Amino acid sequence: MARDDAPVLELTGVTKRFRAVEALVDADLVVHRREVVALVGDNAAGKSTLARIVSGVYVPDEGTIRLDGVVTELASPSSAFRHGVAAVFQELALAENLDVAANIFLGHEVIRGGLMDNDRMDHLARIYLDQLGGGIPLLHAPVSELSAGQRQCVAIARTLVGSPRLVVLDEPTASLSIAQTAQVLSYIEHLRELGVGVILISHSISDVRAVADRIEVLRHGRNNGTFDARTTRYEDVIAAITGASQWRPAQGGSRA
């Protein structure tokens, strides 16, 4: 039975191997409702592997996943979606030839009387976009005509179709302009306001500090630091990422 006081997500001792390569080793992660947790680390630190485990793309070899305190198996992306976990990866997977509303409901169309209920989908699409702060005036504009920041808005709006409890965002500000990055960070703020837990994967410490509540560092697939995003020093996060500082859990398993 789900517990109201439980974290929306709790990973404990998660390990994932790809033949001889250990992408994650005994990794832990906790995310609460209305919390943005940034997952940072160098290339091959295990960030994307962890994101794909949470979103059902990979199944861990060891470890436990709990959603709202309940042990849960996320055996596929569709299983994760049913459990209220949605993800936006760098590829976005938007259909260039379809408009905004059609992309938001792609694969999850609203059906009434055996036919797609376009009016209902338009209505809901506008609600989802407005919940993220707007920025896309035309529901039937082709995605191919949108800016990179607007495409991210559409991709994030797609996650709201399933009324998620947790959203995973993989490098959402990569290759964006300063103005577009600010847009996307505002979308993340709106997700928090909706009561959603957010995992934000990013290489940009400045973006992370602007929007995250907590920073979790991975190094070589292992936890190597946890920091308050608003008070920690930039140098301390970099030291954890590069291995200049080595983190160990506090006695009893809690994090320092």
Accessible surface in RSA format (square Angstrom, percent):
REM  Atomic radii and reference values for relative SASA: ProtOr
REM  Chains: A
REM  Algorithm: Lee & Richards
REM  Probe-radius: 1.40
REM  Slices: 20
REM RES _ NUM      All-atoms   Total-Side   Main-Chain    Non-polar    All polar
REM                ABS   REL    ABS   REL    ABS   REL    ABS   REL    ABS   REL
RES MET A   1   210.15 108.8 150.37  99.5  59.77 142.3 122.21 103.9  87.93 116.5
RES ALA A   2    60.40  55.5  40.74  62.9  19.66  44.7  40.74  57.4  19.66  52.1
RES ARG A   3   122.16  51.3 117.25  59.8   4.91  11.7  57.94  79.2  64.22  38.9
RES ASP A   4   145.02 101.6 120.04 119.5  24.97  59.1  40.13  94.4 104.89 104.6
RES ASP A   5   118.23  82.8  85.99  85.6  32.24  76.2  50.84 119.7  67.38  67.2
RES ALA A   6     3.71   3.4   0.09   0.1   3.63   8.3   0.12   0.2   3.60   9.5
RES PRO A   7    20.94  15.3  20.34  18.5   0.60   2.2  20.49  16.9   0.45   2.8
RES VAL A   8     0.01   0.0   0.00   0.0   0.01   0.0   0.00   0.0   0.01   0.0
RES LEU A   9     0.00   0.0   0.00   0.0   0.00   0.0   0.00   0.0   0.00   0.0
RES GLU A  10    52.24  30.0  52.24  39.5   0.00   0.0   2.39   4.6  49.85  40.7
RES LEU A  11     1.26   0.7   0.13   0.1   1.14   2.9   0.13   0.1   1.14   3.1
RES THR A  12    59.98  42.7  57.94  58.7   2.04   4.9  54.67  73.4   5.31   8.0
RES GLY A  13    16.86  20.8   0.00   N/A  16.86  20.8  11.48  31.5   5.38  12.0
RES VAL A  14     0.00   0.0   0.00   0.0   0.00   0.0   0.00   0.0   0.00   0.0
RES THR A  15     6.79   4.8   6.79   6.9   0.00   0.0   1.71   2.3   5.08   7.7
RES LYS A  16    28.61  14.0  28.61  17.6   0.00   0.0   2.10   1.9  26.52  28.2
RES ARG A  17    92.71  38.9  82.23  41.9  10.48  25.0  31.81  43.5  60.90  36.9
RES PHE A  18    78.60  39.3  71.21  44.1   7.39  19.2  75.59  45.8   3.01   8.6
RES ARG A  19   239.04 100.4 200.83 102.4  38.21  91.0  89.39 122.2 149.65  90.7
RES ALA A  20   103.75  95.4  65.57 101.2  38.18  86.8  77.38 109.0  26.36  69.8
RES VAL A  21    97.09  63.9  93.50  84.6   3.59   8.7  97.09  84.4   0.00   0.0
RES GLU A  22    82.41  47.3  63.88  48.3  18.53  44.1  18.77  36.3  63.64  52.0
RES ALA A  23    18.07  16.6  10.13  15.6   7.94  18.1  17.16  24.2   0.92   2.4
RES LEU A  24     0.00   0.0   0.00   0.0   0.00   0.0   0.00   0.0   0.00   0.0
RES VAL A  25    22.02  14.5  20.26  18.3   1.76   4.2  20.26  17.6   1.76   4.8
RES ASP A  26    92.45  64.8  83.85  83.5   8.60  20.3  20.19  47.5  72.26  72.1
RES ALA A  27     0.00   0.0   0.00   0.0   0.00   0.0   0.00   0.0   0.00   0.0
RES ASP A  28    53.84  37.7  53.32  53.1   0.52   1.2  10.42  24.5  43.42  43.3
RES LEU A  29     1.44   0.8   0.69   0.5   0.75   1.9   1.44   1.0   0.00   0.0
RES VAL A  30    44.22  29.1  42.81  38.8   1.41   3.4  42.81  37.2   1.41   3.8
RES VAL A  31     0.00   0.0   0.00   0.0   0.00   0.0   0.00   0.0   0.00   0.0
RES HIS A  32    82.72  45.2  82.63  57.4   0.09   0.2  59.61  61.4  23.11  26.9
RES ARG A  33   101.93  42.8  87.53  44.6  14.40  34.3  46.42  63.4  55.50  33.6
RES ARG A  34   140.85  59.1 129.49  66.0  11.36  27.0  46.22  63.2  94.63  57.4
RES GLU A  35    23.94  13.7  23.91  18.1   0.03   0.1   8.26  16.0  15.68  12.8
RES VAL A  36     0.00   0.0   0.00   0.0   0.00   0.0   0.00   0.0   0.00   0.0
RES VAL A  37     0.00   0.0   0.00   0.0   0.00   0.0   0.00   0.0   0.00   0.0
RES ALA A  38     0.00   0.0   0.00   0.0   0.00   0.0   0.00   0.0   0.00   0.0
RES LEU A  39     1.31   0.7   1.31   0.9   0.00   0.0   1.31   0.9   0.00   0.0
RES VAL A  40     1.09   0.7   1.09   1.0   0.00   0.0   1.09   0.9   0.00   0.0
RES GLY A  41     3.60   4.4   0.00   N/A   3.60   4.4   0.00   0.0   3.60   8.1
RES ASP A  42    78.57  55.0  75.80  75.4   2.76   6.5  17.40  41.0  61.16  61.0
RES ASN A  43   117.97  81.4 100.66  97.3  17.32  41.7  32.58  78.4  85.40  82.5
RES ALA A  44    99.94  91.9  57.59  88.9  42.35  96.3  74.65 105.1  25.29  67.0
RES ALA A  45     3.06   2.8   1.23   1.9   1.82   4.1   2.71   3.8   0.35   0.9
RES GLY A  46     6.89   8.5   0.00   N/A   6.89   8.5   4.65  12.8   2.24   5.0
RES LYS A  47    13.55   6.6  12.22   7.5   1.33   3.2   4.56   4.1   9.00   9.6
RES SER A  48    45.89  38.8  43.28  57.8   2.60   6.0  25.17  53.6  20.72  29.0
RES THR A  49    17.27  12.3  15.87  16.1   1.40   3.3   0.21   0.3  17.06  25.8
RES LEU A  50     0.66   0.4   0.66   0.5   0.00   0.0   0.66   0.5   0.00   0.0
RES ALA A  51     0.00   0.0   0.00   0.0   0.00   0.0   0.00   0.0   0.00   0.0
RES ARG A  52    45.98  19.3  45.98  23.4   0.00   0.0   5.31   7.3  40.67  24.6
RES ILE A  53     0.25   0.1   0.00   0.0   0.25   0.6   0.00   0.0   0.25   0.7
RES VAL A  54     0.00   0.0   0.00   0.0   0.00   0.0   0.00   0.0   0.00   0.0
RES SER A  55     6.79   5.7   5.11   6.8   1.69   3.9   5.11  10.9   1.69   2.4
RES GLY A  56     1.22   1.5   0.00   N/A   1.22   1.5   0.00   0.0   1.22   2.7
RES VAL A  57    66.64  43.8  42.05  38.1  24.59  59.2  43.21  37.5  23.43  63.5
RES TYR A  58    66.17  30.9  63.59  36.2   2.58   6.7  31.01  23.3  35.16  43.3
RES VAL A  59    80.00  52.6  75.70  68.5   4.29  10.3  75.70  65.8   4.29  11.6
RES PRO A  60    27.16  19.8  13.60  12.4  13.56  49.3  13.60  11.2  13.56  84.3
RES ASP A  61    71.31  49.9  38.47  38.3  32.84  77.6  14.60  34.3  56.71  56.6
RES GLU A  62    86.86  49.9  78.07  59.1   8.80  20.9  37.61  72.7  49.25  40.2
RES GLY A  63    41.66  51.4   0.00   N/A  41.66  51.4   8.43  23.1  33.23  74.4
RES THR A  64    40.34  28.7  36.78  37.3   3.56   8.5   8.53  11.5  31.81  48.1
RES ILE A  65     8.45   4.8   5.73   4.3   2.72   6.6   5.73   4.1   2.72   7.4
RES ARG A  66    76.40  32.1  76.40  38.9   0.00   0.0   7.77  10.6  68.63  41.6
RES LEU A  67     2.90   1.6   1.11   0.8   1.80   4.5   1.11   0.8   1.80   4.8
RES ASP A  68    12.35   8.6  12.35  12.3   0.00   0.0   0.27   0.6  12.08  12.0
RES GLY A  69    18.97  23.4   0.00   N/A  18.97  23.4   1.57   4.3  17.41  39.0
RES VAL A  70    54.97  36.2  51.76  46.9   3.21   7.7  54.97  47.8   0.00   0.0
RES VAL A  71    93.18  61.3  72.61  65.7  20.57  49.6  72.61  63.1  20.57  55.8
RES THR A  72    15.69  11.2   8.03   8.1   7.66  18.3   7.72  10.4   7.97  12.1
RES GLU A  73   147.72  84.8 133.08 100.7  14.64  34.9  52.93 102.4  94.80  77.4
RES LEU A  74     4.86   2.7   0.00   0.0   4.86  12.2   0.32   0.2   4.55  12.2
RES ALA A  75    69.63  64.0  49.76  76.8  19.88  45.2  50.91  71.7  18.73  49.6
RES SER A  76    35.32  29.8  34.33  45.8   0.99   2.3  29.14  62.1   6.18   8.7
RES PRO A  77    78.34  57.1  73.21  66.7   5.12  18.6  73.78  60.9   4.56  28.4
RES SER A  78    64.23  54.3  55.73  74.4   8.50  19.6  45.09  96.0  19.14  26.8
RES SER A  79    10.08   8.5  10.08  13.4   0.00   0.0   4.33   9.2   5.74   8.0
RES ALA A  80     0.82   0.8   0.82   1.3   0.00   0.0   0.82   1.2   0.00   0.0
RES PHE A  81    54.96  27.5  50.30  31.2   4.66  12.1  50.45  30.6   4.51  12.9
RES ARG A  82   176.09  73.9 137.62  70.2  38.47  91.6  72.46  99.0 103.63  62.8
RES HIS A  83    63.04  34.5  59.98  41.7   3.07   7.8  39.81  41.0  23.23  27.0
RES GLY A  84    10.83  13.4   0.00   N/A  10.83  13.4  10.51  28.8   0.32   0.7
RES VAL A  85     3.56   2.3   0.00   0.0   3.56   8.6   0.29   0.3   3.27   8.9
RES ALA A  86     9.82   9.0   5.05   7.8   4.77  10.8   9.82  13.8   0.00   0.0
RES ALA A  87    32.30  29.7   4.48   6.9  27.81  63.3   4.48   6.3  27.81  73.7
RES VAL A  88     9.94   6.5   5.67   5.1   4.27  10.3   9.22   8.0   0.72   2.0
RES PHE A  89    35.69  17.9  31.59  19.6   4.10  10.7  31.67  19.2   4.02  11.5
RES GLN A  90    94.74  53.0  73.94  54.0  20.80  49.5  17.52  37.3  77.22  58.6
RES GLU A  91   126.30  72.5  96.57  73.1  29.73  70.8  71.75 138.8  54.55  44.5
RES LEU A  92    36.12  20.1  24.68  17.7  11.44  28.8  26.61  18.7   9.51  25.6
RES ALA A  93    75.33  69.3  51.27  79.1  24.06  54.7  67.87  95.6   7.46  19.8
RES LEU A  94    24.95  13.9   3.63   2.6  21.32  53.6   4.13   2.9  20.82  56.0
RES ALA A  95    23.86  21.9  15.25  23.5   8.61  19.6  23.67  33.3   0.19   0.5
RES GLU A  96    81.38  46.7  76.15  57.6   5.23  12.4  55.12 106.6  26.26  21.4
RES ASN A  97   130.76  90.2  94.99  91.8  35.77  86.1  47.83 115.1  82.93  80.2
RES LEU A  98    56.29  31.3  54.84  39.2   1.45   3.7  56.29  39.5   0.00   0.0
RES ASP A  99    33.16  23.2  28.17  28.0   4.98  11.8   7.58  17.8  25.57  25.5
RES VAL A 100     0.00   0.0   0.00   0.0   0.00   0.0   0.00   0.0   0.00   0.0
RES ALA A 101     5.46   5.0   4.67   7.2   0.78   1.8   4.94   7.0   0.52   1.4
RES ALA A 102    39.92  36.7  26.83  41.4  13.08  29.8  37.24  52.5   2.67   7.1
RES ASN A 103     0.00   0.0   0.00   0.0   0.00   0.0   0.00   0.0   0.00   0.0
RES ILE A 104     2.14   1.2   0.00   0.0   2.14   5.2   0.00   0.0   2.14   5.8
RES PHE A 105     2.40   1.2   2.40   1.5   0.00   0.0   2.40   1.5   0.00   0.0
RES LEU A 106    65.02  36.2  59.24  42.4   5.78  14.5  59.24  41.6   5.78  15.6
RES GLY A 107    60.45  74.6   0.00   N/A  60.45  74.6  34.21  93.9  26.24  58.8
RES HIS A 108    84.18  46.0  69.51  48.3  14.67  37.5  45.00  46.4  39.18  45.6
RES GLU A 109    62.82  36.1  44.65  33.8  18.17  43.3  12.49  24.2  50.33  41.1
RES VAL A 110    41.58  27.4  37.22  33.7   4.37  10.5  41.58  36.1   0.00   0.0
RES ILE A 111   102.14  58.1  72.95  54.3  29.19  70.4  72.95  52.5  29.19  79.2
RES ARG A 112   175.74  73.8 163.05  83.1  12.69  30.2  63.70  87.1 112.04  67.9
RES GLY A 113    80.26  99.0   0.00   N/A  80.26  99.0  45.17 124.0  35.09  78.6
RES GLY A 114    67.39  83.1   0.00   N/A  67.39  83.1  33.72  92.5  33.68  75.4
RES LEU A 115   133.93  74.6 131.38  94.0   2.55   6.4 133.68  93.9   0.25   0.7
RES MET A 116   106.46  55.1  87.44  57.9  19.02  45.3  76.44  65.0  30.02  39.8
RES ASP A 117    17.73  12.4  11.37  11.3   6.36  15.0   6.76  15.9  10.97  10.9
RES ASN A 118    86.58  59.7  82.99  80.2   3.59   8.6  24.87  59.9  61.71  59.6
RES ASP A 119   117.25  82.1 109.04 108.5   8.21  19.4  32.29  76.0  84.96  84.7
RES ARG A 120   111.31  46.7 106.73  54.4   4.57  10.9  27.56  37.7  83.75  50.8
RES MET A 121    13.17   6.8  13.17   8.7   0.00   0.0  11.88  10.1   1.28   1.7
RES ASP A 122    33.18  23.2  32.55  32.4   0.64   1.5  12.95  30.5  20.24  20.2
RES HIS A 123   100.24  54.8  91.87  63.9   8.37  21.4  61.77  63.7  38.47  44.8
RES LEU A 124    28.98  16.1  28.98  20.7   0.00   0.0  28.98  20.4   0.00   0.0
RES ALA A 125     0.00   0.0   0.00   0.0   0.00   0.0   0.00   0.0   0.00   0.0
RES ARG A 126    64.99  27.3  64.99  33.1   0.00   0.0  44.34  60.6  20.65  12.5
RES ILE A 127    64.60  36.8  62.21  46.3   2.39   5.8  64.48  46.4   0.12   0.3
RES TYR A 128    26.81  12.5  26.81  15.3   0.00   0.0  13.13   9.9  13.67  16.9
RES LEU A 129     0.00   0.0   0.00   0.0   0.00   0.0   0.00   0.0   0.00   0.0
RES ASP A 130    81.38  57.0  63.80  63.5  17.59  41.6  27.11  63.8  54.27  54.1
RES GLN A 131    68.74  38.4  56.03  41.0  12.71  30.3  22.73  48.4  46.02  34.9
RES LEU A 132     0.16   0.1   0.00   0.0   0.16   0.4   0.00   0.0   0.16   0.4
RES GLY A 133    49.30  60.8   0.00   N/A  49.30  60.8  18.26  50.1  31.04  69.5
RES GLY A 134    13.00  16.0   0.00   N/A  13.00  16.0  12.25  33.6   0.76   1.7
RES GLY A 135    42.70  52.7   0.00   N/A  42.70  52.7  25.42  69.8  17.28  38.7
RES ILE A 136     2.34   1.3   0.86   0.6   1.48   3.6   1.20   0.9   1.14   3.1
RES PRO A 137   108.52  79.1  81.32  74.1  27.20  98.9  91.20  75.3  17.32 107.6
RES LEU A 138   117.94  65.7 116.37  83.2   1.58   4.0 117.77  82.7   0.17   0.5
RES LEU A 139    26.94  15.0  22.00  15.7   4.93  12.4  22.00  15.5   4.93  13.3
RES HIS A 140   111.02  60.7  92.93  64.6  18.10  46.3  79.71  82.1  31.31  36.4
RES ALA A 141    14.85  13.7  10.45  16.1   4.40  10.0  14.53  20.5   0.32   0.8
RES PRO A 142    49.30  35.9  49.30  44.9   0.00   0.0  49.30  40.7   0.00   0.0
RES VAL A 143     0.00   0.0   0.00   0.0   0.00   0.0   0.00   0.0   0.00   0.0
RES SER A 144    59.83  50.6  38.79  51.8  21.04  48.5  23.60  50.3  36.24  50.8
RES GLU A 145   130.41  74.9  94.49  71.5  35.92  85.5  41.67  80.6  88.75  72.5
RES LEU A 146    20.62  11.5   9.22   6.6  11.40  28.7   9.65   6.8  10.97  29.5
RES SER A 147    43.74  37.0  29.82  39.8  13.93  32.1  37.51  79.9   6.24   8.7
RES ALA A 148    43.43  39.9  34.47  53.2   8.96  20.4  36.81  51.8   6.62  17.5
RES GLY A 149     0.00   0.0   0.00   N/A   0.00   0.0   0.00   0.0   0.00   0.0
RES GLN A 150    38.09  21.3  38.09  27.8   0.00   0.0   2.19   4.7  35.89  27.2
RES ARG A 151    56.63  23.8  56.63  28.9   0.00   0.0   9.96  13.6  46.68  28.3
RES GLN A 152    12.73   7.1  12.73   9.3   0.00   0.0   1.19   2.5  11.53   8.7
RES CYS A 153     0.00   0.0   0.00   0.0   0.00   0.0   0.00   0.0   0.00   0.0
RES VAL A 154     0.00   0.0   0.00   0.0   0.00   0.0   0.00   0.0   0.00   0.0
RES ALA A 155     3.69   3.4   1.91   3.0   1.78   4.0   2.12   3.0   1.57   4.2
RES ILE A 156     0.00   0.0   0.00   0.0   0.00   0.0   0.00   0.0   0.00   0.0
RES ALA A 157     0.00   0.0   0.00   0.0   0.00   0.0   0.00   0.0   0.00   0.0
RES ARG A 158    60.39  25.4  54.52  27.8   5.87  14.0  11.25  15.4  49.14  29.8
RES THR A 159     6.28   4.5   3.24   3.3   3.05   7.3   6.10   8.2   0.18   0.3
RES LEU A 160    10.81   6.0   7.55   5.4   3.26   8.2   7.55   5.3   3.26   8.8
RES VAL A 161    29.40  19.3  11.91  10.8  17.50  42.2  11.91  10.3  17.50  47.5
RES GLY A 162    27.28  33.6   0.00   N/A  27.28  33.6  12.47  34.2  14.80  33.1
RES SER A 163    96.81  81.8  71.72  95.7  25.09  57.8  44.12  94.0  52.68  73.8
RES PRO A 164    14.36  10.5   4.23   3.9  10.14  36.8   4.42   3.7   9.94  61.8
RES ARG A 165    66.38  27.9  60.49  30.8   5.90  14.0  27.08  37.0  39.31  23.8
RES LEU A 166     0.00   0.0   0.00   0.0   0.00   0.0   0.00   0.0   0.00   0.0
RES VAL A 167     0.00   0.0   0.00   0.0   0.00   0.0   0.00   0.0   0.00   0.0
RES VAL A 168     0.00   0.0   0.00   0.0   0.00   0.0   0.00   0.0   0.00   0.0
RES LEU A 169     0.00   0.0   0.00   0.0   0.00   0.0   0.00   0.0   0.00   0.0
RES ASP A 170     4.99   3.5   3.46   3.4   1.52   3.6   0.00   0.0   4.99   5.0
RES GLU A 171    16.84   9.7  14.20  10.7   2.64   6.3   7.47  14.5   9.37   7.7
RES PRO A 172     2.24   1.6   0.81   0.7   1.42   5.2   1.68   1.4   0.55   3.4
RES THR A 173    13.78   9.8   6.27   6.4   7.51  17.9   1.34   1.8  12.43  18.8
RES ALA A 174    47.13  43.3  25.60  39.5  21.53  49.0  36.04  50.8  11.09  29.4
RES SER A 175   124.10 104.9  70.89  94.6  53.21 122.6  53.05 113.0  71.05  99.5
RES LEU A 176    30.15  16.8   6.72   4.8  23.43  58.9   7.79   5.5  22.36  60.2
RES SER A 177    58.46  49.4  43.64  58.2  14.82  34.1  51.44 109.5   7.02   9.8
RES ILE A 178   161.96  92.2 153.48 114.3   8.48  20.4 156.59 112.8   5.37  14.6
RES ALA A 179    73.16  67.3  62.07  95.8  11.09  25.2  68.87  97.0   4.29  11.4
RES GLN A 180    41.55  23.2  41.40  30.3   0.14   0.3   9.07  19.3  32.47  24.6
RES THR A 181    19.49  13.9  19.49  19.8   0.00   0.0  13.56  18.2   5.93   9.0
RES ALA A 182    59.12  54.4  48.79  75.3  10.33  23.5  52.92  74.5   6.20  16.4
RES GLN A 183    63.77  35.7  59.76  43.7   4.00   9.5  28.45  60.6  35.31  26.8
RES VAL A 184     0.00   0.0   0.00   0.0   0.00   0.0   0.00   0.0   0.00   0.0
RES LEU A 185    24.50  13.6  24.42  17.5   0.08   0.2  24.50  17.2   0.00   0.0
RES SER A 186    46.04  38.9  41.57  55.5   4.46  10.3  36.10  76.9   9.94  13.9
RES TYR A 187     5.68   2.7   5.68   3.2   0.00   0.0   5.22   3.9   0.45   0.6
RES ILE A 188     0.00   0.0   0.00   0.0   0.00   0.0   0.00   0.0   0.00   0.0
RES GLU A 189    55.19  31.7  55.17  41.7   0.02   0.0  25.03  48.4  30.16  24.6
RES HIS A 190    52.68  28.8  52.30  36.4   0.38   1.0  32.51  33.5  20.17  23.5
RES LEU A 191     0.00   0.0   0.00   0.0   0.00   0.0   0.00   0.0   0.00   0.0
RES ARG A 192    33.19  13.9  33.11  16.9   0.08   0.2  26.95  36.8   6.24   3.8
RES GLU A 193   108.34  62.2  90.33  68.3  18.02  42.9  42.65  82.5  65.70  53.6
RES LEU A 194    69.91  38.9  40.21  28.8  29.69  74.6  43.84  30.8  26.07  70.2
RES GLY A 195    17.81  22.0   0.00   N/A  17.81  22.0   8.77  24.1   9.04  20.2
RES VAL A 196     7.47   4.9   7.26   6.6   0.20   0.5   7.47   6.5   0.00   0.0
RES GLY A 197     0.00   0.0   0.00   N/A   0.00   0.0   0.00   0.0   0.00   0.0
RES VAL A 198     0.00   0.0   0.00   0.0   0.00   0.0   0.00   0.0   0.00   0.0
RES ILE A 199     0.01   0.0   0.01   0.0   0.00   0.0   0.01   0.0   0.00   0.0
RES LEU A 200     1.76   1.0   1.76   1.3   0.00   0.0   1.76   1.2   0.00   0.0
RES ILE A 201     1.04   0.6   1.04   0.8   0.00   0.0   1.04   0.7   0.00   0.0
RES SER A 202     2.19   1.9   2.05   2.7   0.14   0.3   1.17   2.5   1.02   1.4
RES HIS A 203   102.86  56.2  77.54  53.9  25.31  64.8  73.69  75.9  29.17  33.9
RES SER A 204    36.17  30.6  27.83  37.1   8.33  19.2  28.38  60.4   7.78  10.9
RES ILE A 205    11.84   6.7   8.12   6.1   3.72   9.0   8.12   5.8   3.72  10.1
RES SER A 206    81.21  68.6  66.99  89.4  14.22  32.8  53.78 114.5  27.44  38.4
RES ASP A 207    19.75  13.8  19.28  19.2   0.46   1.1   1.47   3.5  18.28  18.2
RES VAL A 208     0.00   0.0   0.00   0.0   0.00   0.0   0.00   0.0   0.00   0.0
RES ARG A 209    84.80  35.6  74.09  37.8  10.71  25.5  18.13  24.8  66.68  40.4
RES ALA A 210    61.18  56.2  30.94  47.7  30.24  68.8  42.30  59.6  18.87  50.0
RES VAL A 211     0.75   0.5   0.75   0.7   0.00   0.0   0.75   0.7   0.00   0.0
RES ALA A 212     0.00   0.0   0.00   0.0   0.00   0.0   0.00   0.0   0.00   0.0
RES ASP A 213    42.05  29.5  33.55  33.4   8.50  20.1  16.31  38.4  25.73  25.7
RES ARG A 214    46.84  19.7  46.84  23.9   0.00   0.0  32.01  43.7  14.83   9.0
RES ILE A 215     0.00   0.0   0.00   0.0   0.00   0.0   0.00   0.0   0.00   0.0
RES GLU A 216     1.27   0.7   1.27   1.0   0.00   0.0   0.20   0.4   1.08   0.9
RES VAL A 217     0.03   0.0   0.00   0.0   0.03   0.1   0.00   0.0   0.03   0.1
RES LEU A 218     0.44   0.2   0.39   0.3   0.05   0.1   0.39   0.3   0.05   0.1
RES ARG A 219    62.24  26.1  57.59  29.4   4.65  11.1   8.83  12.1  53.42  32.4
RES HIS A 220   125.44  68.6 112.20  78.0  13.24  33.9  89.45  92.2  35.99  41.9
RES GLY A 221     0.30   0.4   0.00   N/A   0.30   0.4   0.10   0.3   0.20   0.5
RES ARG A 222   124.01  52.1 124.01  63.2   0.00   0.0  39.75  54.3  84.26  51.1
RES ASN A 223    19.94  13.7   8.19   7.9  11.75  28.3   3.89   9.4  16.05  15.5
RES ASN A 224     6.69   4.6   5.95   5.8   0.74   1.8   2.56   6.2   4.13   4.0
RES GLY A 225     2.23   2.7   0.00   N/A   2.23   2.7   1.87   5.1   0.36   0.8
RES THR A 226    22.38  15.9  10.32  10.5  12.06  28.7   7.27   9.8  15.11  22.8
RES PHE A 227    39.33  19.7  32.99  20.4   6.34  16.5  39.18  23.8   0.15   0.4
RES ASP A 228    77.00  53.9  64.46  64.2  12.54  29.6  23.70  55.8  53.29  53.1
RES ALA A 229     0.15   0.1   0.00   0.0   0.15   0.3   0.00   0.0   0.15   0.4
RES ARG A 230   130.64  54.8 102.17  52.1  28.47  67.8  61.82  84.5  68.81  41.7
RES THR A 231   109.26  77.7  78.71  79.8  30.55  72.8  71.19  95.6  38.07  57.5
RES THR A 232    17.12  12.2   8.12   8.2   9.00  21.5  12.74  17.1   4.38   6.6
RES ARG A 233   146.10  61.3 140.85  71.8   5.25  12.5  62.64  85.6  83.45  50.6
RES TYR A 234   107.51  50.2 105.85  60.2   1.66   4.3  68.90  51.8  38.61  47.6
RES GLU A 235   104.82  60.2  98.51  74.5   6.31  15.0  51.61  99.8  53.22  43.5
RES ASP A 236    48.85  34.2  46.26  46.0   2.59   6.1  10.28  24.2  38.57  38.5
RES VAL A 237     0.00   0.0   0.00   0.0   0.00   0.0   0.00   0.0   0.00   0.0
RES ILE A 238    56.50  32.1  56.50  42.1   0.00   0.0  56.50  40.7   0.00   0.0
RES ALA A 239    24.06  22.1  21.45  33.1   2.61   5.9  23.83  33.6   0.23   0.6
RES ALA A 240     0.38   0.3   0.38   0.6   0.00   0.0   0.38   0.5   0.00   0.0
RES ILE A 241    20.87  11.9  20.38  15.2   0.48   1.2  20.38  14.7   0.48   1.3
RES THR A 242    73.30  52.1  55.21  56.0  18.10  43.1  53.58  72.0  19.72  29.8
RES GLY A 243    17.92  22.1   0.00   N/A  17.92  22.1   2.79   7.7  15.13  33.9
RES ALA A 244    87.50  80.5  41.14  63.5  46.36 105.5  53.62  75.5  33.89  89.8
RES SER A 245    48.63  41.1  43.34  57.8   5.30  12.2  40.92  87.1   7.72  10.8
RES GLN A 246   112.58  63.0  81.83  59.8  30.74  73.2  46.66  99.3  65.91  50.0
RES TRP A 247    43.31  17.4  35.23  17.1   8.08  19.0  40.37  21.5   2.94   4.8
RES ARG A 248   165.77  69.6 152.99  78.0  12.78  30.4  69.87  95.5  95.90  58.1
RES PRO A 249    74.54  54.3  58.85  53.6  15.69  57.0  58.85  48.6  15.69  97.5
RES ALA A 250    37.10  34.1  25.38  39.2  11.72  26.7  35.05  49.4   2.06   5.4
RES GLN A 251   184.44 103.1 150.43 109.9  34.01  81.0  62.11 132.2 122.33  92.8
RES GLY A 252    83.90 103.5   0.00   N/A  83.90 103.5  42.68 117.1  41.22  92.3
RES GLY A 253    56.19  69.3   0.00   N/A  56.19  69.3  31.07  85.3  25.12  56.3
RES SER A 254    71.98  60.8  61.55  82.1  10.43  24.0  52.85 112.5  19.13  26.8
RES ARG A 255    69.45  29.2  40.67  20.7  28.78  68.5  30.20  41.3  39.25  23.8
RES ALA A 256    92.88  85.4  46.01  71.0  46.87 106.6  80.49 113.3  12.39  32.8
END  Absolute sums over single chains surface
CHAIN  1 A    12017.5       9440.1       2577.4       6633.6       5383.9
END  Absolute sums over all chains
TOTAL         12017.5       9440.1       2577.4       6633.6       5383.9
